[in-house]
Amino acid sequence: MLSRITSLVVTGVFVLTLGLVTAFAATKTVTIKVTGMKCAKCSASVTKALKATEGVEDAQVSSEKGEAVVKYDDEKLNEAKLREVINGTGFKVAE
């Protein structure tokens, strides 16, 4: 009986710890200005490149607004890498 209670307590502590660790993994959203996009195909190619990047959860790119709104896991990726990916498509991140 005591080992069963101990097992339940250990399991409970593990679940709580896992929950806390997951809570610290933050999803961030950033808006990045992009120059050179003229049409929907331009924004589609930037969107495709961003979504293919590990850690990107969502990307909405608008050639009309000249921006990319990217939702990403900041433990796997940072804003500098996102800018690098965009620049790699042939379009340029506005400074």
N, C-alpha and C positions, 0 to 999 in steps of 0.2 A: 504493500500500500504506500509506504514511504517513497519507494523508488518511482512509483507512478506519479505521485505528487511532484517529486523532484523533476521528473521528465516534463510534466506540464509546465512547471515554472520556467525551466530552461527553454522550452519551446516558446513560451510567451515572451521571455526576454529577447530571444532571437528575432521574433516577429517585430517587436517594438524597435529594436536596433535597426533592422532592415528598413523599417518605415522612416526612421530618422535620417538614415543615409540617403534614401531616395528623395526625401524632402529637400536635401541640400543640393541635389543635382538640379540646377536651374535651367529652365528654358528661357532664352532671351530673344527679343525681337529687335532688329535694327533696320533702319531705313538708310539705304546707301544711294546717293545720287550717281547716275550713270549717264555719260555723254556718248553721242554718236548713234543712238538707236533712233530709227526713222519710221519703223513699221512694226506690225504684229509679229512678223517673222524674226525681226531683231530681238524683240522681247522674249519670244519663244525660245530662241537659242540660249539666251542668258538664263531663262527659267530652267531649261533642261540641264545646263551645266551645274547650276546651283543644286537642283534636286538630286543630281547624281553624286553630290559630295556627301561623304559620311558625316552625320551629325546634323544635317539640314532636315528639319521637320516639315517646313513649308516655305515656298518662295512665290511671291506675287510680283511680277515685273511689268511695269507700264512704260511703253515707249512714249506715250502722250505726256506723262508726268516726268519722264526721265529718271525713274527711280526703281529700286528693288527693295521690297520689304521682305526680310528673311527672318524666319523663326528657326532657332537652332539650339542645340545642346551645348552649353558653354564648357562642358567637361571634355568634349570631343573636338571642339572647333573654336576659333576665335574670329573676331572681326577682320583682322589682318588677312587671314586665310580666305575669307569670303571675298575680300577685295582682290586678292590674287586670282581667285577663280573667275571673277568677272573680267578682270584685265586679260585673262587667258582666252576669252571668247573673241577678242578683237575690239571690244568696246572698252571705254576707259572710265574708271571711277573718278568722279570729280572730287578734287581736294577741298 
